[in-house]
Structure formats: C-alpha cells, structure tokens
Amino acid sequence: MREIKAVVGGKLSIKDNVEEIYEKRVTPYGNGAKIDAQKKYIGKRVFVIVLKDGGV
C-alpha cells in the first residue's frame, strides 16, 4: 500500500517499500538537468524531492 503525505513547508512521510534513500546534486545536461543514479536503478520508479536552498 502506498501512502505519501507532504505538507508545503512541513514534514514528509512515505510509507512504502523503500529500497534506498540517497542524496545527489542535480547537474547540467544539455538544455536540461540530470541526477546521476547507479545502473541497478535503470527502469525503477523513483521520486525526486526538490529542496529549497539554505541547506548544507
């Protein structure tokens, strides 16, 4: 069962079969951008969460 709750400016709660959570930096790629991931994740469904600046 998938349950995702997010509140703008608040906390995020994900209840699902999560395999891994990791942090990456978005980098330029042509006229767009990309996020590098390991080859084992090709074809997997993912969520991308964009954080406001001001973090680490």
PEWO-V955428 format. One record per residue. N is the residue number from 1. PHI is phi in radians with two decimals (none if undefined). PSI is psi in whole degrees, -180 to 180 (none if undefined). NEAR is the number of other ideal C-beta (glycine too) atoms within 10 Angstrom. Layout:
# PEWO-V955428
n: (N N)
phi: (PHI PHI)
psi: (PSI PSI)
near: (NEAR NEAR)
This chain:
# PEWO-V955428
n: (1 2 3 4 5 6 7 8 9 10 11 12 13 14 15 16 17 18 19 20 21 22 23 24 25 26 27 28 29 30 31 32 33 34 35 36 37 38 39 40 41 42 43 44 45 46 47 48 49 50 51 52 53 54 55 56)
phi: (none -1.77 -2.46 -2.23 -2.15 -2.42 -2.11 -1.00 1.34 -2.15 -1.63 -2.03 -2.22 -2.15 -2.05 -2.86 -1.40 -1.46 -1.48 -2.86 -2.14 -2.51 -1.98 -2.40 -1.75 -1.30 -2.11 -1.13 -2.64 1.07 -1.63 -2.24 -2.55 -2.56 -2.18 -1.26 -2.47 -1.18 -1.01 -1.13 -1.67 -1.04 1.50 -1.43 -1.52 -2.36 -2.00 -2.00 -1.98 -1.65 -1.68 -1.20 -1.14 2.01 -1.44 -1.23)
psi: (132 129 117 124 130 137 130 125 10 -151 159 134 124 123 102 178 81 126 -42 146 128 165 134 161 135 131 156 146 100 -125 8 -148 165 161 122 141 159 152 -30 -14 2 129 -5 154 134 162 139 125 118 123 151 151 163 -7 -156 none)
near: (5 7 8 10 10 10 8 4 5 8 7 10 10 13 10 10 6 8 9 8 8 6 8 10 7 12 9 8 10 6 5 7 10 11 11 9 13 9 5 9 11 7 5 9 5 8 10 7 9 5 8 6 4 5 6 4)
